[in-house]
């Protein structure tokens, strides 16, 4: 769910996604992929713009009987 939300372009970010902005801000000259590595540790992946889904079925409910 968070991957889809953070892969949605925002007007306020000049049509960039929060994922892209985070990766840019967290990159360093020594490690250009630092942002992606951090997001990967958080299990947040980049979703292609035309594959983003913002539907309720992304939330999985675990019901105990």
N, C-alpha and C positions, 0 to 999 in steps of 0.2 A: 504494500500500500504506500509506504513512504517513498519508495523508488518512483512510483507513478506520480505522486504529488510533487516531488522534487525534480521531476523531468518535464514539468509543465511550464512552458515559456510564460514570462510575466511582462506586462507593459512597463511596470515600474523598474524592471531590470533591463530595459531596452531590448525586449524580445529574447533575452537570455533566460536560461533555467536556473533555479537555485543550485542545482548540481554543478552546472558549468561555472557559476560565480564562485562557489565554494572551492572548486578545483583550482581556479585561477588565483584566488586569494591565498590559498594554502601552499601553492607551488613555491619552490625556492630555486635559485640558479643551480644548486647542487642536485636537487631532486624535483624535477618537473612533475612527477606523478605522485607527489606526497598527498595531495588532496584526494585523489582516487584511492590511494592506499588506506587513508583514514576512513573514507566512506565504505570501502570494502570491509573493513573491520566492523563497521556498524551494520553490515549486511544491506547497504543501500547501493543499488546499481543504476547505471544510466539506462533509461528506456528510450528507444527511438521515438522521436516526436509523433510520428504517425501510428505508433503502437501504444501510446499512453491511453490508459483506461481509468476513468474516475467514476466507477460504478460501485454500488454498495457490496456487490458480491466479492470484492477484493478483501473485505474484512471477514475473516473466518471466526465463527463463534464456536467455542467449545462448551457444550452444555453437559452438565453432570446430571445424571438421572438419579 
